[in-house]
Amino acid sequence: MSLSPRRQVLHLCLSGALVMCTGCLERVSNTGPDASIKICDVTVINRDTTTHEIKLQLLEEGQTVHEESSELNAVEEDDLGGHTRQHTDSISIDSNDFNSSEGSDLLRVQIDNTGWHEFDLTTVESSPVSVVVPISGTDTISFLTNVDGNTDCDTSPDS
């Protein structure tokens, strides 16, 4: 039994819509025990008036896939005749610095050899992701994310 022309058109349209949505659904399904997120870049910024020793780790299934450490200088302020300008020190890594194709599920930052501050990357609803970590003290840290689920990381050396 053949389908009517109207049903054939409906069948083709629905099949096409399903195929187009498949990639979209994959991008927002980052939760679960096997989830990992592709990292474009991570930047840790010292906004504190004290110099800090920073350690940064990306982990996948409990194994370290990338680690960096650096001493970040204290924030400095310039008085520009009624305006203040801050100079901050930072450490950055991007997808050229590590094998980002494996993905990560945990970002950890340690300040002055104290306990680790952790961010579960599987809670981010899109991949790839950029993370900024401003530090305002030994115990004052935030994880800010920027996601653009429509593009991959630009890994060209000229960017």
N, C-alpha and C positions, 0 to 999 in steps of 0.2 A: 504494500500500500504506500503510495507516494504522498508527500506532504503538500498541502495547498500552497500556492505562491505566497500568500500572506504568512503562513507558518514558516516557510523557508526563509523569508526575510527576517522574521523574528529570531529564528534559530541562528542565522549568521550574525546578527547584531549582538545577541547575548553571548555568543561564543567569542566574538571579537572583544567585547567589554571584559569578559573573564580573563582573557589572555593579557589585556592591558593592565588589569588590576593585580596580576600575580606579582610583579616586581614591587608594586607599592606595598602590598601586604607583607612582603619579606622585610622591607625597611622598618616597619613598625612592630615587628614581632621579636624584639630583643630581650624579652623577659623569659626567665626559665633557667634551669640548671646548666644548660649548654650554651647560654647566650654569651656573646662577646661583641665588643664595639670597636670599630676601626677608629683610631685616633689620628686626627690631622696634626694637631699640635697641642702642647701644654706649656703654659708660661706661669712661673711663680714670681710674684712681685713683692719686694719688701717695702711696705709702707710704714714700717715702724721706725722709731728714732734710735733703735739699737741695731747693730750689725748682727746677723744670724748666719749660722752654718745650716745649710739646707740639703736634705737628701730627698730625692724623688725616685719613685719606683712605679713601673707598670707591671702588673702581674696577670697571668693567664692560668687558670686552674691551680692557683697557689704557687706557681713557678715564676720567678722574675724573668721578664723578657727584655727589660731595659732598666738601667739605673744611672742616675747622674747625681753629682754632689757639687756644691759651690758655696763660697762665702758671699753673702749678699750684704753690701754696705747699707748703712742706715740712710733713711731719707734725708735729703738736704733741702732747705728752703732758701730762696733768694727773695729779698724784698725789692720790688721794682717800682718804688714810689707809689705805694697804695695797693699794688697788686703783688700777690705771692705766687712764685713758681716753684713747684716741687720737682726735685730730681730723684728718681727711684732707680734702684738696681734690680735686675731680674735675671732669671735663668730660663731659657726656652729650649724645647726640643720639638722637632717636627717629624713627619713620617719618613724623611730622608735619614734620620738618625737611628732608626730601628726598623725591624721587619714588621711593618704595620699590616701586612696581609694576614698575619696570624690573629690579629685582634687582641683585645685585652678585656678583662672583666673587673679589675680593681686598680685604682690609682691611689698611691700612698705618698704622703709628704711628712717628713720628720724635721723638726726645728730644734737645733742645738742639742741633738742626741737625747731628746725627751721621747715620749711615746709617739706612735704613728697616728696621723690623722688620715682617715680612709674615706674614699668615695667609691661607692658601688656603681660602676659604669653601666651595669645592666638595667639600672633604673632610668636611663636616658631612653626616650622613645624613638630615637632616630639615629642613624649612623651614616656618614662619619660625624665626629664631634671634635670641637676645639674646647679646651678647658683653660680658664684663667684662675689662678689661686693667689688672691691678695692676702698678705700677712700683715697684721697690725699688732702682733705681740706673740709671745711663745704659745699662748693658748687661744689666740684670736685668729682664726683662719676660715676662709670661705672657699667653696668650689662653685665657680660660675661656668655654665656651659653655653656654647653656641653651636647649634646644629643646623645643617642644611641638607636635608635628606634627598635633595634633588641632584646633588653633585658629589663627585668623589674628590678627595684631597688633590690639590694641585701639587704634584711632586716634581715639577720641572726645576732644574737647578737655577734657572734664570729668574724665578719669581722671588 
